[in-house]
Amino acid sequence: MAILACSAVSLTACSAELPNTDSQGGGFDVVETSIAEIHQAMQDGRVTARQLVEAYLERIEAYDRRGPALNAIIEVNPLALERADELDAAFAASGLTGPLHGIPMIVKDNYDFAGMSTSAGSASLAESMPPDDSFQVRRILEAGAIVLAKSNMAEFAFSPNETIGSRIPGFTRNPYATNRVPAGSSGGTAAAVTASMGAVGLGTDTGNSIRGPSSHNALVGIRSTMGLTSRDGIVPLNFANDIGGPLARSVADAVAVFDVLAGTDPADPVTAEADARRAADYKQFLDAGALNGARIGVVRQIAEREGGDPRMLELFNRALEDLRAAGAEIVDPLEIPMLDERNRFGCRRFRYDLNAYLATLGPDAPVKTLNDVVESGDFDRTVRDRLRRSLDESLEDPAVRCAEQDGNKRRFAEHVSGILAENRLDAVVFPTWANVPRLIGDLRSPGGDNSQVLSPQTGFPAITVPMGWIEEGGEQLPAGLQILGDAWTEPRLIAIAYAYEQATQHRHPPARTPALR
């Protein structure tokens, strides 16, 4: 059934039915709380799904347009409370309905969710209503989650550097320093999750956009092996590289969501091997002792990039010492000779992929092609030139047109895989970004995005975890450590990420978004 969603601006009117309760869920503090803590509180009778939704809605009301004005939320799901009531009734009858029972989640606005528009952050798609849910949204709903809100994003996921689009005005702000960016394009999800406006979130990553915003917001982000998670129902940027996945405040929470997402989807042929390749339960790899005996390579070609902040390199070297102290054997440096040849991998296909996605919305969809988007003029000036250039892209099937670049990517993946095997490495590491979050509006200072280099071109999995803090201008700015491994090695990466997180405990909540009472 088609419904109208509540804009974050009009949340007070939209939520008029909310009782005047304690903003922290009947006494349960939602700030920095985990999925496991929420479920324990439910089982102890200390909180309900409705109370959780109410608490997060109050935080969105207080912090998204007011106070620090994070500008992270596009729309609140008007049926979130109804969904919570259904889950509370089911819990009263038989307990938790699934691994994400009652967990309010923030979903990036390029995921199809039936009943709410999916706009990819663009006013041109503001009336685009998908006929059904994306595969990943369907998975989280089947696991008991609540889609609390759609989050702001860089329009059409074009920018890895900043989060701004035309669907709502203005930039999304970093909760740790509101004059700085949360990176892009999943910056809305990242800002909302780090400010505890939802328990966990979904983002997408074509080259950076789960891992970069996670790094800039002291979060954990997982980009899977290409083919382990479905891309169905996600507005594409480049279908050859696009991957959806979790952003969370801890490795355990990210893995709890990831465990639900991974698997074969008949609608996405690339996932044909997923059920055979996936672990039965990824949560079993949350091993605090996993670094003991692990062999980890250091990719100095990435870590010591030109224009990188020396303070970030110092922080990274400190992380290597932490890994050693936890029992890891560090191989430093690890050379990847083909790394500088990655420019041979690019093939422009946005026009083809967007048109293919729009065709799935049915004959009554208001926008059917990229031409319609451009002719509407309903987009931010920051994406105007790129949209117009994309009209010149070929509509020939990329399977044919991009064959040379795809072959180069396969050879690069084999090259990196061979180096990992030759050196008997469990993973390689480097800073997720080489520089601190930029000031909003600054696109001239060194960017520092390191995530584009290895994972998207190989299809290999990567996880980013908080690596520490850099002080600048009186602010503590987050940094991330990226851990990358061979295809299908998520279990080992999860174990390493969890062990490092537990050994260092770098994350702390932003001071600008405290508990409301």
Phi, psi and omega in degrees: 000129179286135179224164176264132179274161180267122175291152179297332180295322185257029185298324182300312179293320182298326186256030184300335181285351183295132174289161180276079182253170173304135185292347182257040170069058177064029180102349178272125185277115182276349182294119177065013181287155183254167177300315180297319179293322177298313181294323177295319179295321176298315182291333177275355181079019182268345180203152175243166177298321178299315180297324176298311180301316179301318182294316180292324177297321178294325178290322175299315179300321185281327193240347185275316177251343179250180176055239180289350176049063185293334177058043185263341189250129174273308182216144171264140179289115183290347178259012182297318180291322177297316177298318179297318179298320178298318180290324177295321177295318179295323179294319179298329182279320189212011179089197183301135182272346182181177185293344177243025184308122174071011184274113178287125186240147174263128184240126179301145189282020169249010173264129174294130174219109186301132181103344174233149179293153174237108192246355186052033177076010187246133175299335180295339180246019184299333180258013182276109184251111181292146181284343181205181182274149169297161181302315184291322176295319177300320179297315182291325177293318177298332179276358175103005183286164175243122172285106184279318186199157169265136186257154178292157182206162170298130188306126183056020179062025184291324190255127171276352191263327186212163182240100178210141177211191182256354182292320171230149183285148170089169181277148164282140187251150177282124182298338180279337179202100192288356172267008182238162183278157171266015191072189181217170354265352180272033184295329178294314176300314183299313181297318181294318181290317182291334177269010180055045170265003174193163184284313179211176183211168174246136173228182174229156187219107173268316177225339190203338210280002160263313188286321179296306177299327176297316179298316182289347184235019177056043180245171171257131178228139182240124167253122186277171165304136175300121181109353178269336179231147186278147176257002183299132177076019175247128178300122189277153165252309172212104190299338179288339184240345186295136175214138174258153180184182187273151164236132186210168181274353179211159176297319182301317180290319178299319181290324177300321177286315181302322181299329179281326187282325189291135176153166183287137177232116180303337181281350179230097186302335182296341182268014184305325182270357192300313182297323179286331185268333187289154174286151178297326181204107182291339182293339181292346183266010176281082188243110182294343180260012189291342181282343180293111181089356178291142176253121187232127179268149181249117182269087181294334177302330177267314186297328184251041182295153178298134180085000179290150180285123180300334177291327177291320178295321177297318178297319179297315178298326175293323177296322178298321177294323177296320178296317178298316182298333179273003174107003181281148172263120187260126175258108190219119001268166173247118182270135174239093189303324184280001187301326183277003180258011187293346178295350180274005187259348188280136175216118185286125184214014183302316182299313181298313184291318179295317178300320180295319177295312182300330179294336180284350184275354175096167186292341181267004180299136183290336180235127187244339182213167174300325177305318179298319179299309183295318181294333180291328184072006183270072178203162181286151182298335182293341181248000186303308185294321181292320177300316181294320177296327182293338177296340179275353181290149180290148174262010175293146181306123180299337177301330177267310188292330184255018185300320182295314180294321178296322176295321177298320179295319178298319179293322178295318178300317178296321179298310182293318178300319179296321179294318178299316181292316182300324181265006179053047185265139171280329184192168169238158182225155174192163177295136179298319170232145181271355182222162179287163177306134180288159168293144179301132180091351181267111175241018183251327179290162181306133182281296174097011181291111179263356189280342183288346199279310190253305190297311182296327185279335179264336189080013184273156182281153178210143178234138172248140179228154179302134184248351182136198191222146175238128181273130176207129179060031180081003181251149171264113186254133186286157173222154183235148174256125179260134182239118186235142179222183180291168179304139174069017181261026178308319180304316181290320180295319178300315180298315181295315180299317181294316180297319178295315178303313183292328180285333188248324177051054185283331188291140166218155185286156177289137183292338185283349182231063183285177172304143186288325177221000000 
